[in-house]
Amino acid sequence: MIEVEFALRGDHITLDALLKATGLAPSGGSAKGLIAAGEVLVDGQPETRRGRKLRAGQVVSVGAHRIQVVGT
């Protein structure tokens, strides 16, 4: 498993923006596709809302990638 920490610059980031910022999705369209296909988990649960707000302490998983959202 590939684990990455992502430091927030504000109080939250949307799920699609996080996927783009970490390089797991090269574009907004591909992020939307991953999310719609049910391939993205937030805190272990499938998430289909691309605008889902993520805050420090949450974990996003896509395939073998795990992103820990941390505060600054």
TORVEX-274829 format. One record per residue (C-alpha): residue number from 1; residue in three letters; z, x, y. Coordinates in pm, whole numbers, plus 50000, padded with zeros to 5 digits. Each point is the difference from the previous one (the first is absolute). Layout:
% residues N
@n->NUM, res->ala, c3->Z, c1->X, c2->Y
...
This chain:
% residues 72
@n->1, res->met, c3->50000, c1->50000, c2->50000
@n->2, res->ile, c3->49913, c1->50123, c2->50349
@n->3, res->glu, c3->50282, c1->49933, c2->50246
@n->4, res->val, c3->49958, c1->50011, c2->50378
@n->5, res->glu, c3->50234, c1->49929, c2->50289
@n->6, res->phe, c3->49855, c1->49821, c2->50301
@n->7, res->ala, c3->50196, c1->50022, c2->50327
@n->8, res->leu, c3->49980, c1->49694, c2->50221
@n->9, res->arg, c3->49926, c1->50049, c2->50369
@n->10, res->gly, c3->50131, c1->49655, c2->50092
@n->11, res->asp, c3->50207, c1->49740, c2->49821
@n->12, res->his, c3->49723, c1->49894, c2->49757
@n->13, res->ile, c3->49643, c1->50055, c2->49877
@n->14, res->thr, c3->49769, c1->49750, c2->49836
@n->15, res->leu, c3->49906, c1->50047, c2->49637
@n->16, res->asp, c3->49629, c1->50051, c2->50066
@n->17, res->ala, c3->50074, c1->50254, c2->50275
@n->18, res->leu, c3->50233, c1->50191, c2->49766
@n->19, res->leu, c3->49731, c1->50024, c2->49732
@n->20, res->lys, c3->49754, c1->50137, c2->50256
@n->21, res->ala, c3->50252, c1->50238, c2->50157
@n->22, res->thr, c3->50092, c1->50153, c2->49663
@n->23, res->gly, c3->49638, c1->50034, c2->49888
@n->24, res->leu, c3->50032, c1->49759, c2->49708
@n->25, res->ala, c3->49732, c1->49785, c2->50163
@n->26, res->pro, c3->49720, c1->50160, c2->50204
@n->27, res->ser, c3->49942, c1->49684, c2->50205
@n->28, res->gly, c3->50151, c1->49667, c2->50088
@n->29, res->gly, c3->49755, c1->49826, c2->49769
@n->30, res->ser, c3->50101, c1->50209, c2->49702
@n->31, res->ala, c3->50370, c1->49946, c2->50081
@n->32, res->lys, c3->49936, c1->49625, c2->50012
@n->33, res->gly, c3->49823, c1->50020, c2->49662
@n->34, res->leu, c3->50287, c1->50189, c2->49833
@n->35, res->ile, c3->50253, c1->49754, c2->50135
@n->36, res->ala, c3->49796, c1->49690, c2->49908
@n->37, res->ala, c3->49948, c1->50133, c2->49647
@n->38, res->gly, c3->50377, c1->50016, c2->49947
@n->39, res->glu, c3->49999, c1->50378, c2->49959
@n->40, res->val, c3->50268, c1->50059, c2->50265
@n->41, res->leu, c3->50372, c1->49958, c2->49933
@n->42, res->val, c3->50270, c1->49983, c2->50266
@n->43, res->asp, c3->50347, c1->50067, c2->49863
@n->44, res->gly, c3->49863, c1->49941, c2->49649
@n->45, res->gln, c3->49843, c1->49660, c2->50075
@n->46, res->pro, c3->49626, c1->49928, c2->50044
@n->47, res->glu, c3->49911, c1->49946, c2->50366
@n->48, res->thr, c3->49682, c1->49824, c2->50113
@n->49, res->arg, c3->50068, c1->49978, c2->50375
@n->50, res->arg, c3->49824, c1->50286, c2->50178
@n->51, res->gly, c3->50205, c1->49937, c2->50314
@n->52, res->arg, c3->50333, c1->50032, c2->49817
@n->53, res->lys, c3->50240, c1->50190, c2->50227
@n->54, res->leu, c3->50161, c1->50298, c2->49832
@n->55, res->arg, c3->50323, c1->50154, c2->50121
@n->56, res->ala, c3->50204, c1->50309, c2->49917
@n->57, res->gly, c3->50136, c1->49996, c2->49646
@n->58, res->gln, c3->49710, c1->49812, c2->49843
@n->59, res->val, c3->49782, c1->50145, c2->49726
@n->60, res->val, c3->49627, c1->49936, c2->49957
@n->61, res->ser, c3->49825, c1->50080, c2->49672
@n->62, res->val, c3->49627, c1->50021, c2->49933
@n->63, res->gly, c3->49902, c1->50128, c2->49657
@n->64, res->ala, c3->50165, c1->50339, c2->49951
@n->65, res->his, c3->50095, c1->50027, c2->50369
@n->66, res->arg, c3->50341, c1->49909, c2->50137
@n->67, res->ile, c3->50067, c1->49993, c2->50375
@n->68, res->gln, c3->50357, c1->49997, c2->50132
@n->69, res->val, c3->50013, c1->49863, c2->50353
@n->70, res->val, c3->50263, c1->50187, c2->50203
@n->71, res->gly, c3->50129, c1->49966, c2->50356
@n->72, res->thr, c3->49970, c1->50274, c2->50258
